[in-house]
Amino acid sequence: VVLSGPRRYHRDMIPLRDTLRSHRFPAVTVSLILINLLVFLYQGYLGTRPVMVNDLGPWRDAQLVPPPAFSGPSYQQYVRDGGDPSKYPISASNELIARFALIPGELLGGRDLPPTLPLPLWLTLLTSAFLHAGLLHLLGNMLYLWIFGDNVEDAMGHVRFLIFYVACAVAAGAAQIAVDPRSPLPMIGASGAIAGVLGAYLVLFPLSRIVTLIPIFFFVRLVAIPAVLLLGLWFVLQIVSGLGSTGGAGGTAWFAHIGGFTAGLLLVVLFRRKGVPMTLWRMIRRRPAAL
């Protein structure tokens, strides 16, 4: 599974809150968090015990290797126990992921491989953003959405913010597909869309202070870091990690983060409320020329 979430970049510095107050209740941000939590609880309710068998034939016909999460140890044990090697067992929870995750090779090939999705295949660009691989994956994403989402929603309005969030989720998925278009690995997680929120926040509130927990050996410190520094460093780390990553294996969807963040930087121009200043761009324009 290719994860879209803060698996590595949050280990050294953990943002806890920002110093800006929103003027309106962030209804969309709260709703998105609740939906993600409910979907995760449903995943847990489904459980991990193998409950069904799927056909490998269509995957092989499409010249895609089924994801290891769905055909690894469970598949090998199934074959050892006398099962049909053209099929593989899958848990109810993994079946949900296989149906609703974004699988680049499946989407670009135009073939909905088993277990199939009861919706148009292109909708996985959006449905994948509501699935998470574990509790830490979920909590890391929701923490970032809670800290940065309310102010961006305040600057855009509820409806515009929801459309903006969806657009960033689609842009993030498209960026990951562009890097590895034949990948059979399912991509899940909200942080491609959340990266877009971070990009918008950087443009609108670069001088906001982010209270951040920084571990120093056996001690921890709380430091108020300017958003332009924290988010700028975050984006650089995504680029460095993305360029240093290798394709064809599970891990973190670095280019989904890059694509979502870039979309946020650009789309905020269209989605902000009239009169809301784009502070970062003003700062750049006013920077004196070097002699």
C-alpha angles and dihedrals in degrees: 000000000000107000126214101201146089098283099143111007095064097056098087101034123028117189112217105179143334128239097237122101120215117225096214133044106267095233096165094046092050091045092051090051092049092048091051091049093049093049090050091050089051090051089053092047090055090057134202103269112118106254105164145023126233132198118255093192098089090049091054092044088055088049091240123131111226113249113271090235088067103034107029125091094348091053093048092049090047090055092045089054090057099267124152107273090212089068136053136205120242133184122239090247093051090045088059090051092046091052101044105027122100109255109183097202091049095047097046091043089055091227122124100212122200129313084047129210120242089217137059108294095236090066089075085080084073106026091055089064091067097053126085133188098218147350096272090048090053097042093048092053095044092049091057092045092050094049099045105021100071095059094044090049089049090053093049107031126242101282096041091048092053092050090046091051092051092047091052091049090054092046091050092052092046091052092053091047091051090056097046109014096166097048115134091196117112114237117212138167142082100246096094087064091038089052086061089054089052091051091051091046091052091053095045103035110021093147095050113118119238115204102224133186110226119186114216110188104297095347135073129212133196111223128178104226123188111251091233089061098041097044094038089055090046091055093047089052090053091053094046092046092045094051090047096048125097124226128237099047136088120259136093123348095228095168091053087059091048093047094047094047092048091049089052092051090054104034094052086076090065101036105044119103117262109273096022105128123231093224098182094056090047090052091051093049093049095049108120117243115256116248 
